């Protein structure tokens, strides 16, 4: 760790003091390193993440360094002209990174860093001009992150991975709403998987105890997903309005099937109430048609609480 911190400090000094040509060389080198790493075949026999956790090949270690350096570059590079130079290459860097995410089985810490690079590209809308196609490619990284979280080595790794996916989705919706709207089916599919992942983690959290690190991570993730649902609702006048009722149905089914603690439900409720704001009588009839008897009881209670505590007060 001390060596790693020193190396980060050296790279930080390098990018801050580099000339335009030197900075351009750094950016091109990172793109090349991310783009040239070998693709692992689907039938790869090693256990998940083993090849990188145990050192891996020289190219795989270089990929890890290139991803971390790319993240540091996006965070620390300041100045309009220097950012303008980076913006000329940011899109292709992000596309190459998305391709690597699709082809490599990365350990949780590195995959989280890669997802954070994608999040930073999405969040800096005034610096990086991304097309709807570019945003769609970066959003695909969220799907890959969700898949990787399913096979993470520990519950804590799973929750950290899911929170990195949340960050990417929130950045896309907050900073690139029109482009995210054009990618609404895969975007909403990722949101739904993220919501259901909370239920999958709830049982493990119950076994670990309320004071565990796992429990704290789950509560943080639930709060973030609630915030994401609120942002979906705020964009509801556009492409996402039609999905509000389906997300509410997912929440009801989640409460029905998973042992969610009261604090987890409370963390999600602000987003669910915001989605209910988008629903009218037709959508409520849809809910009654798809919910079972238990789901209808849950919805009746949910709707009564919504009317009493949110609709006429705006509070959750």
C-alpha positions, 0 to 999 in steps of 0.5 A: 500500500505505501508503494502504491500511494507513492506511485500515485503521487509520482503519476499525479506530479507527472500529469500536473507538470507535463507539457501538452505533448507529454500529456498527449503521449500519456493519454495515447499510451493509456488508450493503447494499453487498455486496447491491446490486452488479450481477450480471454476465451469464454471457456477460460479454465481458471477460477474467477479473477485468479489470473489477476489476483495472483499477478497474471500475465505482464499485459494483464498487470499493465491493464490494471495499471492503465485503468487506475491511471486513467481514473486518476487522470480524469480526477486530477487533470485541471485547466480548460486547455488540458481538459480539452486535450483529454476530451478529444480522446476520452470517448475512444478511451471509454469505448476501449475500456467498455470492450475490455470490461466485456472481455476480461474477468477482472477482480472486484477492486479493479472492476470497480475502478473501471466502472468509476472511470466510466462514471467520470466520463458520464458525469463530466458533460461539459468536458466530454461530448458523448453521443447516445451510442457512446453512453449506451456502450458505457451503460453496458458496463453496468450490466457487466458489473451486475453480472460480475457482482453475482459471482463476487468472492464475498458479500462485501465485494458484491455490495461494493460492486453494486454500489459502483454500478449505481454510481454509473447509472446515476451519472448517466441519468443525472448528466446525460438524461437524453442519451440515457432516455434513448437507451431506456430499455437496458437502463431500466433493466439494470435498475431493476437488477440492482433493485433485486440485488438488494433482496439477494443481499438481505438474507446474507445481511440477516445472517451476518447481524445488524452491526456487521460491515455487510449491513452498513454496506447494504443500507448505503446501497439501499439509500443510493438505489432510492436516490436513483429511483427518485432521479428516474421519476424526475426524468419521468416526463420523458422516456422513463414514465412508462416504466414507473409502474413496473418499478413499483411492481418490482419493489412490491414483489421484492418486499413480498419475497425478501426479508428486508429490514425496516431501514432498508425499506425506508431507504427505498421508499422515497424513490418508490413514492416518487414513482407513484407520483407518475402513476394514475388510475390506469397504472394502478389497475395494471398493478392490481392485475399483475400482483398476487393476493399478498402483493395486493395487501402490500400495495394497499398499505404502501398506497395508504402510507403514500397518500398520508405521508407523501402525496399531499406533503411531499415528504417521505 
